[in-house]
Amino acid sequence: MDTTGLDTTGLDTTVLNTTGVDTDRAARTAQIRDVAATVFSADPAAIEAAGDFEHDLDADSLLAVEFVVELEKLFGVPLHVNQIPRLMAGLDSAYEVLAETAGW
């Protein structure tokens, strides 16, 4: 199997748990949540409930930059300043930005 999640026959081999949840996405989302909780000094449940980190958690631009830097370190992908608004638009949005950038 290569790193795209496709085996040599072209079939998607992404690991799903017994409930049909993509465990890679769930694990990565949990990692993003934990980074956000640390950077924004918030409870993980508050991160999950936040629709917008800036408004819901009072995260300022310095915290947004710190969030980006920590995500870059954790996932080893370069993020750009123009991605900050989407990264700050909640957990699902942050996952989508990282997935697009990293090619997950």
Contacts in CASP RR format, 6 or more apart in sequence:
PFRMAT RR
TARGET T0000
AUTHOR 0000-0000-0000
METHOD contacts of the structure
MODEL  1
MDTTGLDTTGLDTTVLNTTGVDTDRAARTAQIRDVAATVFSADPAAIEAA
GDFEHDLDADSLLAVEFVVELEKLFGVPLHVNQIPRLMAGLDSAYEVLAE
TAGW
1 7 0 8 1.000
1 8 0 8 1.000
1 13 0 8 1.000
5 12 0 8 1.000
5 13 0 8 1.000
5 14 0 8 1.000
6 12 0 8 1.000
6 13 0 8 1.000
7 13 0 8 1.000
14 22 0 8 1.000
14 24 0 8 1.000
15 22 0 8 1.000
15 23 0 8 1.000
15 24 0 8 1.000
16 22 0 8 1.000
16 23 0 8 1.000
17 23 0 8 1.000
17 26 0 8 1.000
24 104 0 8 1.000
25 95 0 8 1.000
25 99 0 8 1.000
25 104 0 8 1.000
28 75 0 8 1.000
28 95 0 8 1.000
28 98 0 8 1.000
28 99 0 8 1.000
28 104 0 8 1.000
29 91 0 8 1.000
29 92 0 8 1.000
29 95 0 8 1.000
31 74 0 8 1.000
31 75 0 8 1.000
32 71 0 8 1.000
32 91 0 8 1.000
32 94 0 8 1.000
32 95 0 8 1.000
32 98 0 8 1.000
33 44 0 8 1.000
33 47 0 8 1.000
33 48 0 8 1.000
33 91 0 8 1.000
34 44 0 8 1.000
35 67 0 8 1.000
35 70 0 8 1.000
35 71 0 8 1.000
35 74 0 8 1.000
36 42 0 8 1.000
36 47 0 8 1.000
36 53 0 8 1.000
36 67 0 8 1.000
36 91 0 8 1.000
36 94 0 8 1.000
37 43 0 8 1.000
37 44 0 8 1.000
37 46 0 8 1.000
37 47 0 8 1.000
38 70 0 8 1.000
39 59 0 8 1.000
39 63 0 8 1.000
39 66 0 8 1.000
39 67 0 8 1.000
39 70 0 8 1.000
40 47 0 8 1.000
40 53 0 8 1.000
40 57 0 8 1.000
40 59 0 8 1.000
40 63 0 8 1.000
40 67 0 8 1.000
42 50 0 8 1.000
42 57 0 8 1.000
46 56 0 8 1.000
46 57 0 8 1.000
47 53 0 8 1.000
47 57 0 8 1.000
47 91 0 8 1.000
48 91 0 8 1.000
49 56 0 8 1.000
50 56 0 8 1.000
50 57 0 8 1.000
50 90 0 8 1.000
50 91 0 8 1.000
51 89 0 8 1.000
51 90 0 8 1.000
51 91 0 8 1.000
52 88 0 8 1.000
52 89 0 8 1.000
52 90 0 8 1.000
53 59 0 8 1.000
53 64 0 8 1.000
53 67 0 8 1.000
53 88 0 8 1.000
53 89 0 8 1.000
53 90 0 8 1.000
54 60 0 8 1.000
54 64 0 8 1.000
54 88 0 8 1.000
59 67 0 8 1.000
59 88 0 8 1.000
64 84 0 8 1.000
64 87 0 8 1.000
64 88 0 8 1.000
65 84 0 8 1.000
67 87 0 8 1.000
67 88 0 8 1.000
68 79 0 8 1.000
68 83 0 8 1.000
68 84 0 8 1.000
68 87 0 8 1.000
71 77 0 8 1.000
71 79 0 8 1.000
71 87 0 8 1.000
71 94 0 8 1.000
71 98 0 8 1.000
72 78 0 8 1.000
72 79 0 8 1.000
75 98 0 8 1.000
75 102 0 8 1.000
76 102 0 8 1.000
77 98 0 8 1.000
77 101 0 8 1.000
77 102 0 8 1.000
78 101 0 8 1.000
79 87 0 8 1.000
79 97 0 8 1.000
79 98 0 8 1.000
79 101 0 8 1.000
83 97 0 8 1.000
83 101 0 8 1.000
86 93 0 8 1.000
86 94 0 8 1.000
86 96 0 8 1.000
86 97 0 8 1.000
87 93 0 8 1.000
87 94 0 8 1.000
87 97 0 8 1.000
88 94 0 8 1.000
98 104 0 8 1.000
END
